[in-house]
Amino acid sequence: QALRVRGRRPGAAWVYSLALGDGGGGASLLLGGTFEGLCALWRAPPAAEGAPPTFVLERELRAFSDDPNTDGVLSVALNAVRGWAAAGTNDGVVRVWAVGGDAQPLASEPAATAGVCALAWRGEGGDELLSGAEDGSCTVWRLAGGGGTLACAQRLTALADHAAEANSIASTAEGDTLLVSRASGVLEVYGS
């Protein structure tokens, strides 16, 4: 199956980031973020054993301007347990939506002075979102009020002199260990 995201210009948009999650009842969710500032959410019903899922576009999440230089989606993350989708954009902002809710974000916060190129949920079904950015900053965000508030819970201090761009960020299922990979080739490990 080939999936396409309609771009603002003729043709398909450049999908820059993907996240796959459990859609409940055997279904799958797929979130894609484009460099044009659009997130698309696809859902696939349960597939026969051994068969790949067949995704159908459920909705588009667009709360960005028309300038990909500031609003291009560099990273996405799905929290299927809580029903949240997140996007990190070129303008340094983190946005969170309810998967089954409005097209407008539940919460939106400036996260960095440069693009947010890495996102991950802390722990399985947790209410904390991890972000890593081109400026080297890494932040733990807490969602409160049913996801309507995004507040900085912790800023991770770069270990040694390795504050280079955070290319990716991850968490163990328990949320007790955080990992950050840097453009300098360093992998940082943080305990809770």
Secondary structure per residue as TSV (DSSP state, phi and psi in degrees):
chain	resnum	aa	ss	phi	psi
A	1	Q	-	360.0	133.7
A	2	A	-	-109.9	124.6
A	3	L	-	-102.4	142.6
A	4	R	-	-125.8	144.2
A	5	V	-	-111.5	124.2
A	6	R	B	-66.3	131.9
A	7	G	-	-92.0	172.4
A	8	R	S	-75.0	-25.9
A	9	R	S	-102.8	166.0
A	10	P	S	-54.8	141.4
A	11	G	S	98.4	-175.1
A	12	A	B	-86.6	153.1
A	13	A	-	-82.0	156.2
A	14	W	-	-81.1	108.9
A	15	V	E	-81.6	118.2
A	16	Y	E	-99.0	-24.2
A	17	S	E	-149.8	145.9
A	18	L	E	-133.5	149.5
A	19	A	E	-141.7	137.5
A	20	L	E	-115.9	138.5
A	21	G	E	-147.9	169.8
A	22	D	E	-79.4	123.4
A	23	G	E	-92.0	5.0
A	24	G	E	83.5	144.1
A	25	G	T	62.3	27.0
A	26	G	T	87.4	-4.9
A	27	A	E	-79.5	162.0
A	28	S	E	-121.2	148.0
A	29	L	E	-114.9	144.5
A	30	L	E	-133.1	126.4
A	31	L	E	-115.1	127.8
A	32	G	E	-123.3	140.2
A	33	G	E	-117.3	135.3
A	34	T	E	-107.1	157.3
A	35	F	T	-70.5	-8.7
A	36	E	T	-89.4	4.7
A	37	G	S	86.5	30.8
A	38	L	-	-124.7	140.5
A	39	C	E	-114.4	137.1
A	40	A	E	-119.9	137.1
A	41	L	E	-115.6	120.3
A	42	W	E	-110.4	150.8
A	43	R	E	-128.4	140.3
A	44	A	E	-123.1	127.8
A	45	P	-	-67.7	167.6
A	46	P	-	-54.4	136.0
A	47	A	-	-99.2	156.8
A	48	A	-	-62.9	151.3
A	49	E	T	-56.2	128.0
A	50	G	T	85.3	-9.6
A	51	A	S	-94.3	145.3
A	52	P	-	-72.1	153.2
A	53	P	-	-69.1	152.4
A	54	T	-	-110.2	107.9
A	55	F	-	-87.3	142.3
A	56	V	E	-125.1	133.4
A	57	L	E	-61.2	121.2
A	58	E	E	-90.8	-45.8
A	59	R	E	-170.9	163.9
A	60	E	E	-109.7	141.0
A	61	L	E	-112.7	108.2
A	62	R	-	-130.7	110.1
A	63	A	-	-132.5	29.7
A	64	F	S	-116.3	167.5
A	65	S	-	-80.7	-169.3
A	66	D	S	-95.0	15.6
A	67	D	-	-110.3	101.5
A	68	P	H	-65.1	-19.0
A	69	N	H	-67.8	-24.7
A	70	T	H	-109.0	-32.5
A	71	D	H	-111.7	4.1
A	72	G	-	-55.7	135.3
A	73	V	E	-80.9	116.7
A	74	L	E	-97.2	-24.1
A	75	S	E	-151.2	149.0
A	76	V	E	-137.5	157.4
A	77	A	E	-150.6	143.2
A	78	L	E	-114.6	136.2
A	79	N	E	-118.1	88.6
A	80	A	T	-66.5	-32.5
A	81	V	T	-62.4	-43.7
A	82	R	T	-90.9	-14.2
A	83	G	T	76.7	37.3
A	84	W	E	-117.5	143.2
A	85	A	E	-120.8	141.2
A	86	A	E	-130.2	150.7
A	87	A	E	-137.5	140.2
A	88	G	E	-111.7	133.0
A	89	T	E	-116.8	168.1
A	90	N	T	-62.0	-22.3
A	91	D	T	-88.1	6.9
A	92	G	S	83.9	17.3
A	93	V	E	-106.8	142.2
A	94	V	E	-106.8	132.1
A	95	R	E	-126.0	145.0
A	96	V	E	-130.6	135.6
A	97	W	E	-121.6	157.5
A	98	A	E	-82.6	129.2
A	99	V	T	-55.6	-42.0
A	100	G	T	-99.2	14.5
A	101	G	S	-103.8	-149.2
A	102	D	-	-63.0	160.7
A	103	A	S	-77.5	-16.4
A	104	Q	S	-86.1	145.6
A	105	P	-	-64.3	147.7
A	106	L	S	-70.3	-39.4
A	107	A	E	-146.2	150.6
A	108	S	E	-151.9	128.4
A	109	E	E	-143.1	139.6
A	110	P	E	-63.8	130.4
A	111	A	-	-112.4	-24.6
A	112	A	-	-159.0	172.4
A	113	T	S	-91.7	-0.2
A	114	A	S	-142.5	-179.0
A	115	G	-	-57.8	141.7
A	116	V	E	-89.3	101.9
A	117	C	E	-101.3	2.1
A	118	A	E	-146.8	132.2
A	119	L	E	-138.5	145.9
A	120	A	E	-159.9	148.1
A	121	W	E	-84.9	138.7
A	122	R	E	-83.1	118.5
A	123	G	S	72.2	164.7
A	124	E	T	-80.1	115.0
A	125	G	T	76.6	14.7
A	126	G	-	-73.2	169.5
A	127	D	S	-105.7	18.2
A	128	E	E	-116.8	136.3
A	129	L	E	-112.5	134.0
A	130	L	E	-101.1	136.7
A	131	S	E	-129.7	143.6
A	132	G	E	-130.7	142.4
A	133	A	E	-130.4	166.5
A	134	E	T	-62.2	-25.8
A	135	D	T	-83.1	3.4
A	136	G	S	92.1	-9.4
A	137	S	-	-74.4	144.8
A	138	C	E	-133.1	130.4
A	139	T	E	-132.7	143.8
A	140	V	E	-102.5	120.7
A	141	W	E	-106.9	139.8
A	142	R	E	-111.0	131.5
A	143	L	E	-95.7	128.7
A	144	A	E	-129.9	171.7
A	145	G	T	60.3	43.7
A	146	G	T	69.9	20.8
A	147	G	T	94.5	-0.6
A	148	G	T	-78.9	-12.1
A	149	T	E	-126.1	131.2
A	150	L	E	-116.3	111.6
A	151	A	E	-123.5	143.4
A	152	C	E	-68.2	120.0
A	153	A	E	-96.1	-30.3
A	154	Q	E	-166.5	140.1
A	155	R	E	-103.6	127.5
A	156	L	E	-82.8	127.4
A	157	T	-	-85.4	127.6
A	158	A	-	-58.4	136.1
A	159	L	S	-75.7	138.0
A	160	A	T	54.3	-135.4
A	161	D	T	-109.8	45.5
A	162	H	-	-114.5	51.5
A	163	A	-	-87.9	27.3
A	164	A	S	-68.4	170.5
A	165	E	-	-44.8	135.1
A	166	A	E	-87.4	103.2
A	167	N	E	-74.5	-37.6
A	168	S	E	-150.9	158.9
A	169	I	E	-144.3	141.7
A	170	A	E	-149.1	165.7
A	171	S	E	-138.2	150.1
A	172	T	-	-69.8	162.8
A	173	A	T	-59.6	-31.4
A	174	E	T	-79.8	-18.2
A	175	G	S	82.2	7.3
A	176	D	S	-88.7	-11.3
A	177	T	E	-131.2	131.7
A	178	L	E	-115.5	142.5
A	179	L	E	-123.8	137.7
A	180	V	E	-131.1	126.3
A	181	S	E	-102.4	136.9
A	182	R	E	-111.1	155.3
A	183	A	T	-63.6	-18.1
A	184	S	T	-78.4	-2.5
A	185	G	S	92.1	5.5
A	186	V	-	-94.8	138.8
A	187	L	E	-110.5	118.1
A	188	E	E	-98.9	138.6
A	189	V	E	-120.0	124.4
A	190	Y	E	-117.2	134.7
A	191	G	E	-93.7	161.8
A	192	S	-	-82.8	360.0
